[in-house]
Structure formats: C-alpha cells, structure tokens
Amino acid sequence: MNDTFLKACRGEGVPYTPVWIMRQAGRYLPEYQAVRAEVDFLTLCKTPELAAKVTLQPVERLGVDAAILFSDILIAVEAMGMHLEFSDKKGPVLSDPVRSKAGVERLIIPDTEDSMPFVLEAIRILRSQLKVPLIGFSGAPFTLATYMIEGGSTKNFLHTKKMMFQNPGIFNVLMEKVTSTVISYLVSQIKAGAQAVQLFDTWAGVLAPGDYKEFILPYVKKAISEIKKEGVPLIYFVNDCAALLKEIKKAGADVVGIDWRVDLKDAIRSLGKKLAVQGNLDPCALFLPKERLEDKVKDILWKGEFAKGHIFNLGHGILPETPVEGAMTLVESVHKFSER
Ligand code: CP3
C-alpha cells in the first residue's frame, strides 16, 4: 500500500512528494475515450464497474499516488430532485433552476444509500483493487448552489448574486440544504471506504472577499467540521483563491488546494505553517517541451517545502487536449526531483 499521499495530507515525513491530477480520468486518455464511445457520461457515472474501471486508468497509465472516484459534482444535485443532462456543446444543463422560495422548498436532502448507491458500490469495488489511497469528493455548497440557481455554466453569476443580495433569506435556506447534502454525501463515501475527501469550490473565486466571508465561509466551516469527525484528511480546493486565502485559512481543512494564478510560496505565507497545500501547476504547462516542464515542476516542489505538507497537482483540472506524454512527464519528474 502506497500511503505517501495520506502522509503528506497529515504533514508527516514522506520519501518523495506525492502527485495526482485533478480530472485525471478523462478525455485526454484514449482508454477513457474508448469507454465513452460506448456509453454516455451519466451512464458511466452510474455504472459502478465502469466508473471503477475509468478511475483506475490514470493510476495504471501515470503511476499517480492517489485515485479519485470517477463521478461528477452534479450527481448529488440530481439526487436533490433536479433534472440533469450533459450536452456536448453546453456542458451540464439543469432544468427548472432554483430561483424562488418554492424552488428551494421542493429540494430534498438525499440519502446516499437510497439515491446514489452506485457511488458507494464504485468505492467498494475500488478499495478491493487499489494500492494507492482513494479520494472521494463533492462540490462545495456554493459551487453546487451556483449550478442549481443558474441551471448550468455561466459567465457572471447574475442569478446567484441576485439571490444572494436581494433574497438572502432564500439563499441561506438553499445553502443550508446543500450543506446538509454535502455532509451526508461525504460521510457516506468515507464509511464506504474513501480514505480522503476533496471539496471542489470551483466558483467561490468569483466573490468579493467580504461576500465570501459573510455568505459562504460559515457553510464551508460547518461542512468541514462535521465531515472531519470521520477522521480522514479533507482537501478544500478553491479555484481563483488568491484574494480569499485569509478566509480560506479559517475553513478548517487539512489541505488547501491552490490554483496556478498565485505563487505557491505567497499562498503558503498567507496560510501559515499549520496547513498542507496541494497544487499548483498551470494545466497548460503540460503542453511545454519536457525540459521547460521539468523546470516548472522543480520550482513548485521547492516552494512546497515551506508548507506543513505538499501534494503536487495541477492548479485546476487537466484539459481534454493535453498530450498524455505531458501528464506522464509531470508524474515522473515530481517523483524524481522530490526524492529525499
Ligand atoms: O478528477 C477526476 O478524475 C474525477 C472526476 C470528476 C469529473 N468531474 C468528471 C467529468 C470530477 C472530480 C469532477 C468535478 C466537477 N464537475 C467540477 C469541479 C471540478 C472542477 O473542474 O472545477 C465541476 C465544476 C463539474 C461540472 C462539470 N462536469 C462540467 C462543467 C462539465 C462539462 C465540462 C467538460 O469538461 O466537458 C462536466 C463533465 C465532466 N465531468 C467530464 C468528466 C470527465 C467530461 C464528460 C465527458 O466525458 O464527456
């Protein structure tokens, strides 16, 4: 069993810096494309044997130090009672977006065993096969709420911010329901065998720091303190985190995921010595020639030494156009240049 990743999360000594890649199972891998040629994305998420199969693909191909369950953050939104589809052009589409008190009241807090048993089954299959730790995940409350309110991807988050500013009462009830869902969903994943969990707050970076602190942080704190009772490491990733680090520091996570727009050394200085960090190579750096990519890896490894622990990752998900050799070079060079 390779537990380097879990040790780094806890800030314990490690023989080398562990690495995994956000969205490591995905379209840049031909073996993933082959599975997707046979089934649509949601069927893949909901068929435990197939979800387990594609989860293992990057572990086998790249030799990463952790696996992340193959699923999607919007699976839990669908389980709350919304209708979800993935379109090739527009990405996720949730019909009848939540914009009113009645819309919020209609939502349920799902029981994972009843409405998402395939997630727990995939975790059990994976734990019987993996030799690296398995990461479970959920969207963070705000990021899930944006999809529910907007009905899909958006540019300026108009409906979300309108609800937040004009109807904070409704927004808060929605955030409470989503937070309860996130807690119950991740506790179920951990009980089924997830050895660490990551909360994806992909869109929190669109908020002013004061609004993040007032409207979002209380729910993140609540979710993290409840999930942490299960005793596994928790990673909190906020995309575009630079301006929010002072607040993110208070969230209670063991590990903070950092995007590439901030210098890792500056991020560590803001977060202090008590937290581990994960990140933070620009996903487009995987398109660089080998030597230039290696230089960037060395620079981040060196900066990561200043934190309580460092898990190497990209600063956001790997892009579908990425050459597989770039991802292979990344993993090899992190291992090679960090050997202690
Ligand atoms: O990291 C992994 O390998 C695990 C799998 C995973 C997926 N989505 C698979 C996926 C994870 C952790 C996610 C999280 C997710 N999903 C997030 C948060 C992470 C982030 O990137 O910030 C968000 C915002 C979503 C919502 C989502 N899912 C969108 C906007 C899209 C469409 C955009 C796109 O890339 O096509 C998805 C689809 C999706 N989720 C794909 C994969 C592999 C592509 C679907 C396909 O195979 O066609």
Residues whose N, C-alpha, C, O or C-beta is under 5 A from the ligand:
A	BS01	CP3	I21 M22 R23 Q24 A25 G26 F41 I68 L69 F70 S71 D72 I73 G91 P92 F200 T202 G317
